[in-house]
Amino acid sequence: MNELQAFEKHLRENEKSPATIEKYLCDTRAFLSWLDGREPTKELTVCYKEGLTERYEVASIDSMLAGINSYLSFSGRADCRVKPLRVQRTLFGSEERELPREEYARLVRAAGGAQIGVVMQTICGTGIRVSELRHITAEAVREGSAAVRNKGKTRVILIPAVLRRLLLGYMKKAGVTTGSVFLSKNKTPLDRSTVWRRMKALCERAGVDPRKVFPHSLRHLFARVFYSVEKDLLRLADILGHTSDCKTCKAVRKVEQFLYICFQSHIPNL
C-alpha cells in the first residue's frame, strides 16, 4: 500500500464523506505532482500556496489547502502545513453569485416534469446537500421524514406535505417503490456531477447566468429564504447539518411555511 492509499484508508477510518475523500485525494495528488519528487518543506508548501493565489479564488484555495494540510499531518510532516487565507466571511456569499428565487423558478419551469426539476425542488425544499440525495428514499417519502447521515452525524429532515406530494407523483411516474428516489439510467443513485451537468443544461433555456447555477446554490437559496422567515441562525444551522447537536426535528416545523413561499411560483405537473 503506497502513501496515498494509506491516506485514503485513514480518511475512511475517520468517517470522512466520499466527496471529501475524493477532494482531499485530488488536491493532494496535484500537490505531489507539483513537488515532482521533492520532499515537502514549509518553504515549498508556502510557494505552492502562493501559486494557487494567482489562479483561484480564496474559497477554492482554502479548500485545497485543507486537503493538503490533512495529508501533511497524516504523513508526519505537520511542520510543513500552511495557514488558510484570511477573508471576512459573509452570511450567504456574494450577491452576484447567488441564485434569486425568481431565477430558480425559471430553472424549474425549464425542467418541466423531468427528473432534474424534481431534484432541484427537493434540494431547495429541504436544504440537503447534493451528496445527501441518496437518503431521500421511497420509504422516507412515505413516512414524511428522512434520516440523513453525513460527516459522521445524523440528522432528521422533514419532507413537508407540498414536497411529499410532488415526490409521490414522481415516484409513481418513475416506478420507484423502494430505495433511493433519484436514480441514474444504471439504477444507481444520482451523483454530484450528473446533477451539476443537468442543471447547467437548463441555463440557456431558462435565461439564467450559468455562473450562478450549482447544486449548492439551491442549498443557499433555502438558507436565505428560511432565514428571511425565521431570523433564527441556530435553527437554520441545525437543518443544514452545521452542528453536531441534532435538534432538527423541532427546527423543521417552520419548513412548511418556507416551502409555500419558495414554491408559490411554479411546481410542474408530473
N, C-alpha and C positions, 0 to 999 in steps of 0.2 A: 504494500500500500504506500503510494507516494504521499508527500506532504499535503497536497491539495485534497486528495481523497480522505486523508485523516482529518483535515479541516472540515470537510463536508460532514463526516461522521460526527465530529464534535458539535457542529451546528444542529444536526438532527437530535442528538442526545440532549441538547439544551432546548429542544422543542421550538426551534425557530420555524416559522411558516415556510412552506415550499417556495413561495415567491421571494421571501427574504434570503433563503439559502441560495437560490438561483442568482439573485442580485449580488450577494456578497462574493460568490464564486466568480461571477463575470468581472466584477471590479478588481478582484484580486489577480485574476489572470491578466488583465490589462496592465496592472502594476508590475507584475513579474515579467511580462513581455517587454515593458519599458526598461526594466533593470537589465535585461539581456545578459543574465548570468552573474551580474554583480551581487554581492551580499548587501542586503538593506542596511542603510545607515540613516541616522537622523537627518543628515545633510541631504542625502538623496531623496528621502521622503518629502522633505520641505521643497526641494527642487521640483519634484513631481506635482506637488500641490500647486506650486506657482504656475506650472504649465497648464494645469486644469483651469485656472482662473482666466486664461486667455481664450478658452473655448466654450466654457459652460457657465450657466447661471449658478448663483450661490447655493440654492436649494439642491441642485443636482450635484454640485461639488461635495457638499456635506454628506449626501447620501453615499457617494463613492468613498469618501474618507472613512465613513462608519464601517464599511466592509473591510477596507484595508487595515484600519486600526484593530479590528477584531482578529484578522489574520495575524497581524504582528504580535498581538498579545498571546494568541494560541501558539505561535511558533517560538515563543520565548524571547521575542525582540520588542518588548513593550517600550523600551527606551527609544525606539525609532518612531513611535506614534506621534501624530501631529494633531494640533487643535483644529476644530472646525472653524470655518469663517464666521465671524460675528456679524449678525444682521438683526435689526429690530424686527421682531415678529409681529405680524398683523393678525387680526382675528380670523378673517376669512380670505386673505390673499388679495392680490392686486385686482382692481375692478375690471381692467381691460381683459383679464384672463378668466373672469368669472362668467358663467352661463346664466343669463337672466331667465326668469320664469317664462317670459313670452317666447324666447328662442327655444327653450326646452319644449314648449307646447308645439312649436313648428316642427321640431325633430320628431315628436311623437306622431303628428299628423302625417309627416312624410313617410314614416314607417308603416302607416296603415295598420293592418292586422298582423303584420309579420312578427316573428319571434322577437326581433331586436326591440320592437316597440314595447312589448310586454316586459322585456328585460330592463329597459330604461325606467319604466314606471315602477318596477319592483325595487330597483336600487334607490330611486329618488323617493319612493314612498316609505322606505324603511331605514335608509341611511347606511345600509350594509356596504361593505367593500365588495368589489367585483369578485375577489377571490372567495368570498363567502356565499356566492350564489348557489353553490352546491348544497348548502344547508337548507335552501328553500325546496323542500321535498313535497310530494303529494300528500304525505301523512301530515306534515306541518301545516299545509294549506287547509286541510280539512279540520285540523284542530284549532287553527287560528293563531298559532304561535310557532316559532322555530328556535331551537337551541343552537346557537352559533358558537363554534369553537375556533378560536384563533389566538395566536401568540401566547399559548399556554393558559388562556382564560376562556370561560364560557359565560355567555350572556343570553338572556331570553328576549327575542324580538317579537313583538306583537305584529300580526298581519291583520290590519284593520279591515272592516267589512267591505269597504269600497274596493280595496285592492284584492281582497279574498275573492270577491265575485268575479273580478277580472281574471284572476288566476284559475279559478274553477272553469270558467269559459274556455280559457286557453287549453287547460288540461283535457277537457272534453274533445276539443277540436284536434289536439295533437295525439290523443290516445294515451296520455300519461296517467297511470293508475298507481304507481309506486315509485319510490326513489326520487332522485333529483328531477325537478320540473323541466329545467332547461338543458336539453341535450344536443350534441352535435349530430351530424349525419352518421357518425360512427357509434352513436348511442353512449357517448361519454359526456360527462358534464362540460358545459362550455368553459373555455379557458379565457384568460385575460386578453390575449392577442386577438381572438375571434371577435369578442365584444368590441374591442377598440377599432378593429378594421370595419366592422359593420356600422358602427356609429359614424366613423369618418365618411363612409359611403353615402350617408344621408345628408351631409352638409350642403352640397350644391343644390339639391332638390329643395331643401328647407331654407336656403338663403342664410345660412349661419356660418360665421367665420370658423374654419376648422381648428384654428389655434385655441378655441375655447372648448372644443368638444373632446372630452376624455371621460372614461367611466367615473373617474374620481370627481369630475365636475358635478356629477349628479349628487354625489355624497355632500359636496359643498353646498349645493342648492338646497338639499334637505336641511342642512345645518342653518343656513341663513333664514329660511322660511320658518323653521321651528323656533329659532331664537326671536324672530320678529313677533311671534305669537306669545311665547312663554317668558322671554327675557331671563332665562334660567340656564346658565352655563353648566352647572353641576348636573342637572337632568340631561342636558344635551350630551355631555361627556359620557354619562352612563350609557345612553342609547348608542353612541358611536363606538363604544368599547375602548374609550381612552383612559379608563380607570380600572383597577383590579377589583373594586368593590361592585358586586353585581346587584344594583338597585333598579335594574331596567324595568322590572315588572311594574313598579309604581310609576316610573317616569313615562312609560309609553302610553299611559291613558290619554295623554294630550295629542298623540299622533293622529287620532281620528280627526281632530279639528284641523291639524296641518294638512291632512290628505284632501279634505274637502276644499281647502283653499288652493292647494297646489294642482289638483286635478280638475278644477272647475272649467278650465278652458276646453279640454277635449279628452275623451277616452275613446279609442277606436272600437268599433263594433267587431266582434270576433265571429 
